[in-house]
Amino acid sequence: MNYIGSKYKLSNFIESTITSVVGSDLSDKTFCDIFAGTGIVGRKFKTKVEKIIANDFEYFSYVLIRNYIGNHNPLPGKEEYIETLNNLDLEEGFIYKNYCLGSGSGRQYFSDENGKKIDAARQQIEEWKKTNEIDEDLYFFLLSSLLESADKVANTASVYGAFLKHLKKSAQKTLKIIPAEFDLNDEQHLVFNKDSNLLIREIEGDILYLDPPYNTRQYGANYHLLNTIALYDKFVPKGKTGLRNYKKSLYCSRSTVKDVFEDLIKNANFKYIFLSYNNEGLMSVGEIKQIMSKYGRYDLATINYQRFRADKEENRNHKANKTEEYLHILEKN
């Protein structure tokens, strides 16, 4: 899935830096990914630590990490359920009526056929859950599979802040739901859908990994349609892009980010804290160092990598092709 700030390409750098500080044997450690997004970093450590605590405030992200992190045992029959979803009759449901051009909505996030296929699959998954035919583990596996597969045929440049005027080639393909396979292991993990600054007061562990929003881009707006598919609730979509109501993050405002960040660090009951941030973020390296140094021994690791590009060259605020990624390190007193 195309995801702003994804740490997929940086996961090896993050892992090697963490193990160089904490040690290579993490088998007795609790690792927390409290701004988990699509769960890339938590998934990297899932089979290496004793327990993962994963969290994200966005519901679609929660669905993904509930599957990729929360699920750890085999799910008998999951392939048959995926096959059934791929062969359902089309339904003109909420997604088709509000986010497909043929419905008269004026929006074209999906082709008409794919919008109907999403509706049919989403309604069937909910019906299976309602009638107790599937348990929570299978429910989140199927829902994750639908979300990731729908994202592959979305008619957007990358995020859901806008749709394209004409269906691009990938959006013209017929939706096929691909299983969202997860790693098996013997450990149980905790997954939350909470405000990180509230959750931090309720948990403890050894390693806390932080990957908060860097700038003013609001994830609730950029990924609103994935939240809508995941929640499948009823509301009146707003404006040209069909937005739903969302809570703005304090990490996305220059006036609030330092205070909310220090609150998180202050209340973190973890020995080691690692913060991913970059040179385009709202907080400077100096500001982060000043805050983190109050609470223990501070260090910094850096790497250059290809930056995420979701828009056309002429529309970009940042012209650089590469960005400098920082991994701030704190060993708490």
Secondary structure as GFF3:
##gff-version 3
##sequence-region A 1 333
A	DSSP	alpha_helix	11	22	.	.	.	ID=ss1
A	DSSP	beta_strand	30	33	.	.	.	ID=ss2
A	DSSP	alpha_helix	40	45	.	.	.	ID=ss3
A	DSSP	beta_strand	51	55	.	.	.	ID=ss4
A	DSSP	alpha_helix	59	65	.	.	.	ID=ss5
A	DSSP	pi_helix	66	70	.	.	.	ID=ss6
A	DSSP	alpha_helix	78	86	.	.	.	ID=ss7
A	DSSP	alpha_helix	94	99	.	.	.	ID=ss8
A	DSSP	three_ten_helix	101	103	.	.	.	ID=ss9
A	DSSP	alpha_helix	112	130	.	.	.	ID=ss10
A	DSSP	alpha_helix	136	152	.	.	.	ID=ss11
A	DSSP	alpha_helix	169	172	.	.	.	ID=ss12
A	DSSP	beta_strand	190	192	.	.	.	ID=ss13
A	DSSP	alpha_helix	196	199	.	.	.	ID=ss14
A	DSSP	beta_strand	205	210	.	.	.	ID=ss15
A	DSSP	alpha_helix	219	222	.	.	.	ID=ss16
A	DSSP	alpha_helix	224	231	.	.	.	ID=ss17
A	DSSP	three_ten_helix	250	252	.	.	.	ID=ss18
A	DSSP	alpha_helix	257	267	.	.	.	ID=ss19
A	DSSP	beta_strand	270	278	.	.	.	ID=ss20
A	DSSP	alpha_helix	285	293	.	.	.	ID=ss21
A	DSSP	beta_strand	296	306	.	.	.	ID=ss22
A	DSSP	three_ten_helix	313	315	.	.	.	ID=ss23
A	DSSP	beta_strand	322	332	.	.	.	ID=ss24
###
